[in-house]
Amino acid sequence: MERLPPPVAPFRRPPGPPARCVAAGLLLLLGFCQVAAARTVAYANGRWFDGERFTTGTRYAVDGRLVAAPPASVDARVDLAQRWVVPPFAEAHNHNLQNAANLGRFRDLYLREGVFYAAMLCGNEADNKSVRDALRARGDLRLVQTVCVSSPDGHPLGMVMADLRRSGSDAGPETVRDRFYVSLETREDIDAKWPLIRAARPDWIKAILVHSEDPARRADPKTFGYNGLAPELLAPLVARAHADGLRVAVHTDSAADFETAVRAGADIIAHLPGYAIRPGKQAGDYRLGDAALAEAARRGTVVIATASIAAFIAGKDADALRKIQVVQKDNLRRLRAAGVPIAMGSDRFTGTSLAEYDYLAGFGLFTPAELLRMLSMDTPKLLFPNERIGCLEDGCRADFLVLDADPLVDGQAVHRIVRRVMGGAELPPPASP
């Protein structure tokens, strides 16, 4: 996982759409603002993605929803000129919108890349509130918020302590535990600290496992702050979360962690094991077992691969990356064959799920339709299963992107967005990087 953002200064809202309309010039002002103000818009002559292929036709945005049949009246008409229309993209694992200041820093990146929905996977009470307040004022990006649960010597303690040291602080671990993450050591802690978990108002709980099959790590000072929960705590934690209506995503490093998470009833695997081979470990420690794969498929456990983080971790060590990619390709191939659902998430602090899309496309394991479906349909539905998003059918929310080429033929077309529509209204062009 890339370095977590520390708490920072309060967010200041930048100028909203009206200011952008003025800055863009009179023609853009008239075109954008007319569509933005319309309650019913005809989006004509588009090629609409259905999960397998594109079909030509017209959709109507009526009060923020898509309708196939022509309504009684239309306030505005947009000719899509036979361009390709897909649902907006989703990012299932990141940290760069986790506090309000970083929301201000990275919001335009998400809109520019067409990522309207995202999950931030290690929040806390203060940062979650600051983001909710900022989003309430903006009303655009949709986020899943979480709270991290780990051990007293577990991740993200080491990362936060390193950040504190870099900032000149001599604060100890006790200032991090139960503030940046919830620390659990015993079964009794689950109930005792449940109010801390609920105080963050999470949509999901993120539980941390790091080579949970290797208890000797806890005696090694080099891994202090980079461990995770005792494996026997995960099943009761998941049961408590499910009883409270919360889903659980589990950070897994090893194949043993993956099996523990699946058998404990985790809803989501937050990292596909094998994004790094730790000191003293072998490639075989990260190869998923056949029984665990079958159980994940049976339960419908969703795997957020975050495979592209391997390139960040390996850096310039091409040999290390090559060895990691052998493991990754094997695990991904077998996940796909077993029918385990895969979602698109990057864990790239300076990027979005498009980095993961590009990385997975380079493996050649998935068809273009599979990759596009993961990015624009499966992942949005994972994040918001009770909402009509990730689709372009009658009744779906009128959120979509218009591309300048067929992404089933040209995979890089997902990077060339010519229109962004949210709730039936066209968004102004996001700020350039």
N, C-alpha and C positions, 0 to 999 in steps of 0.2 A: 504494500500500500504506500502510495506517495505521502509525503509529509503533510500532516493535518494542519489546517490553518488555525493559528492562535486567536483568541478573542481580540477584536480590534475596535477602532473607533466607530461611533454610530454612523449608520447609513444616511446619506443625503440623497433625496430623490432628484434625478436629473430631469431636464425638461421633458414633458410628455408629448404625445402625438401632435397636438396643435402646433407647438413650436417647430417640430420637425417638418410639418406640412409647410409652414412659412419658409423655413430654410431651404426646402427643396425646390422652390420656385412655383410660379402660378399654375403651370400645367399639371404638375404633380399634385399640387394642393387641391385643384379641382377634382382630378381623377380619384385620388385616394380618399379625400374627405367625402365625396359623394357616395362611394361604396361603403365607407365606414359608417356613414349616417343612415344608410338604407336598412330597412327591416327585412326586405325580401330582395334577394339578388339572384339573377340567373347567371350561372357559370356555364357558358355554352361551348360546344365543340372541344371538349376535353377528352383525354384518354385516361380512364379511371382504373386504378389497380384493385383487383379483387382477391389478391393473395396468390394468384397463379399467373395472371395475364392482365393486359390492359384492354378495356372495352370502351368504344367511343360513345359519347352521349353528352347530355346536359343534366346538371344537377341544380337544384334551387336551394338556396339558403333562406330558410323561413324561421325567423325568431331564433337564430343560432343553431338550427338543425337542418340536416340535409333531407331533401324531398325529391323524389324522382318525377312525380306528376306535376305538370304546370299548375301553379296556384292561380287564383282568380285575378291577381294583379301582381306586377313586378315593378319594384322601385328603381332598379338599376340592372344593367346587363353587361357582363364581361365576356369577351370573346377570348377563349383560351388558345385558339389557333392550332388545335390538334396537338397541344403539348401534353406532357405526361403528368398525371395527378396521383399523388400518394398521400397517405396519412402522415402527419408529423412524426418525427423520430422521438425516441425515448432513450434516456441514459439510466441504466439500472444500478450503477455503482460509481459514485463520485463523492467528493468532499468540497468542491470549489464553490458551491452555493450554500455552504453550511452555516455561515454567519452573514449578517446583513451587509457588512462592508464588502465581502467577497461576492455577494449577490450583485451589488452595484458594479463590481469590477468585471464579472464574467457574464452578466445577463445578456449583453449584446452578442457575445460569442455564441451563446445557446440559440438565440433568435436567428443570428446570421447562419448558423449551421442547421437550422430547422428543427432543433431539439426543444420541443415544447413541454416535455414531461421528464422529470428526473427524480432519482432517489439519492438522498444524502445519507451516507451510512455510518456516521458516528457523531450524532448530535448530542446536545445536552440542554438542560432547561433554559438557560439564558440565551444561548445562540438560537435555539428553535423559536423562542418567542420573538427575538429580533427579526428573524426571517419572516415569520408569520405577519408581523406588523408591516414590514416593508412590502410584502406581496399583497397585503390587503389594500395598500395604496396604489399598487401597480395594476393588479388584476390580469396578469398575463401568464407567466410560467406556472406550472402546476408541480408541486414537489411532494414527495414522500419524505417524512422526517422520521428519524430513528433515535434510539438511545443505545449506547454501547454498554455491554456487560462483559466483564473479564475478571481475572484473578488479581489479587493484591500485587503480584509481580508480573502482570500481563500487559500485553499490547492493548491500548496505545500509550501506556505509562512511559515507556522508553522514549517514544517520539516526543511526547509533551515535555518530558524532562530535558531532552536535548534542546528543544525550542527555548525553554526557560533559561538554560545555561547560556545559550547564544545571546539572549536578551540581557544577560548580566545578573539574573536572579539566582539566589542560592536557596530557593524554596525546596523543601523536601517532598518525597512521594506523597506524604499525607495531605499536601495541598492539591494534589491531582486526583487522588482517589475520591470517589463519590461527588466529584465536581465535574471533571472532564469525562468520566465514565463511572459506571456503578461497579464496585468491587465486591465480588462474591467469593467466599472461601468455604462456606458450609451450606448444607441444605436449609438450615434455619435462617441463613442470610437472605434467602429468596423471599420469604414472607416479611422478614424484618425490614428489608430495603425496598419492598415493592412500592411504597409511597414515593421513593426517590425516582423509580422508573416511571411511575404514572405522572410525576410532576413535570417531566419533559414533554408530556402529551405526544408520545410517539405513535406513528402509524405502524411501525415495525419495531421489534427488538433485534439488535445485532449482537449475537453471542460470539465470543472469540475462542477458537480452538487452534493451538499451534503445536503440532507434534505431540498431541495429548497421550500418545502411546509411549512416550519417553519421559518418565518422571525424573530422570537424572538431570534434565535441563534445569530444574528448579534449584539445583545445588551449584550451577555454573554461573558465576557472576557475570560472564559475558552475555548471557541470555536474560538477565534480570531486566524486567520491563518489556520483554518481547515474548512472553509465554501466553498462556490462556487458561480458560477454566479447566478444573479437574473434570475429566470426561463423565464421571458419575453425576455431576450436577446438571448436565444438559437436559436429560429427559424430564426431571421435575421442573426445570425452568420453562421448557416448552409447554408442558402441561399447564403450568400456572398462566402463561401468556395466552394460550388458547382459551382457557376458562374466562379470561378477561377480554376476549375478542381481538387479540393481537397476533399478527403473524411473526414468525421468527426466521431471520436470515443468519446463517452461520458462516463466519470466516473459517475456512479450512485450509491448512497447509499441506497435510499429508493424506495419503489414501486411507489411513486409519482414521483420521479426523473426518473424512468424507463418510465413511461407513458409520461412525458414531453419530454423526449429524442426521443421516438418513434414518437410522434405526430409532433415534430419539424423537422422530416426527417433525424435524425441521421442515418448514415450508420452502425455504430457499437456501441454496448454497451460494455464498457471496463471492467465492473465489474457486475456480477449478484448480485442484492441487497440481503442482508442477510448474508454477510460474517462476520458481527459483529452486535450485537444489542447494539445500543448506549444508554448511560444513559438517562433515562426518556422516552425511546421508548419501544414499545412492539413488539412481534413477528409479529403481524398483520400489522405493519407498513412496513414490508418487503415482504409480500405476494403479488405476482403480480396479478393484476386484469385481469379478463377474457377478457375484451374489449381490454386492452393493449396488451395482448398476441395475440389476433386475429389480431390486427392491425400490430404488429411486423411480424407475419407470412405473412400477405398480402403484406407488404412492402419489405420483405426479409431482415429485420434488423438482423444482425449477433450478437449473444451474446457470448462474451468471458467470460466464467464463473468465472475464477480465484477462484474456490471454495476452493482450498487447502489452500489459504491464511488464512482461518478461523482457521486452526490448529495452524498456527504461532501466530495469534492474541490471541487465547485462551490460548496458552502456557500450563501450567500444570492444568488449570481449566477445568477438565473433564466435569463438569456439564454445564458450559457455552458452551463448544463445542457441547455437546449433544443437547442442546436447539437450537443452530445455525444449526446443521445438520438436525433437523426436518424441519426447514424452507427451507434449501437448497434442500433437497430431494423433498419436495413438489413442489418447483419452477421448479426444473429440470425435474421432471416427467411431469409437465404441459407444460413446454416449448417443450419437446419432443412430447407430444401428439398433441400440436397445430401446429407442423411442423416448429418451429422457428429454423433457423440454429444455431448451437453451434460450437464454435471454441475452441481450446486448448491453454490456457495461464495460467501461474502460478503466476506471480507477486512475485516470490520468488527470492530475490536478490542473494542468494547463490546457486540457482539451475536453472533448466530449466523446460520446459513443461512436462518432464517425471514425475515430482512431481505431477502435476495435473492429468496426466494419471493414476498414481497409486491411487490417492485419489478418482477419479471418479470410477475407477474399483471397489474399495471397497464398493461403494454404491449399486452395482448390478442393476443399472437402465438401463444400456446400454449393448448391446451385445458386445462380443469381436470384431466383425467386425466393429461395429459402432465406438468404441473407437479407433481402429487402423485407420479407415478412417478419423476420426477427426484429429488425430495426424499427419498422413502422407499424406493426400490428401486434406481435406477440409481447414485446416489451411494454408498450403502453398498457395493454390489458393486464399484464402482471402487476404493474404499479397501481392501476385503478380498475380493479375487476368489476366493480359495480357501476361503471360509467360506460356510455356508448362512445368510446374513443377507439382509435386503432382500426377504423372501418370507414367506408365511404358509401354505406347503404342508407336506405330510408330510416330516419330517426337517429342516425349517428350525429354526434356533435359536428358542426360545420367547421372543423379544423382540417386544413390540408395544405400541401405544398405543391407547387407547379414547377416541374423540371424542364430543362431545355432539350433533353434527349431521353431515349429509352434506357432506364437503368438496368434492364434485363439484357441489354446488348452492350452498353457502355457503363461499367460499374462506377466510373467517376462522375456520372451524371448526378449522383446524390449530392455532390459538392457544388452543383450549378443550379441554384434555386432562383427562379425568376419571379415567383409570387409566394407570399406567405399569408394564409388566411386563418383567422382565429375567431371562432364563434360567428362565422359568416362575414366578418369584416376584414378587409385587407389591411395588413400591418404595413406601416411605413418601412422603407429600407433601414435595417439596423446600421449603426455606426460602423465604419470601416475599422479594421484593426490598426 
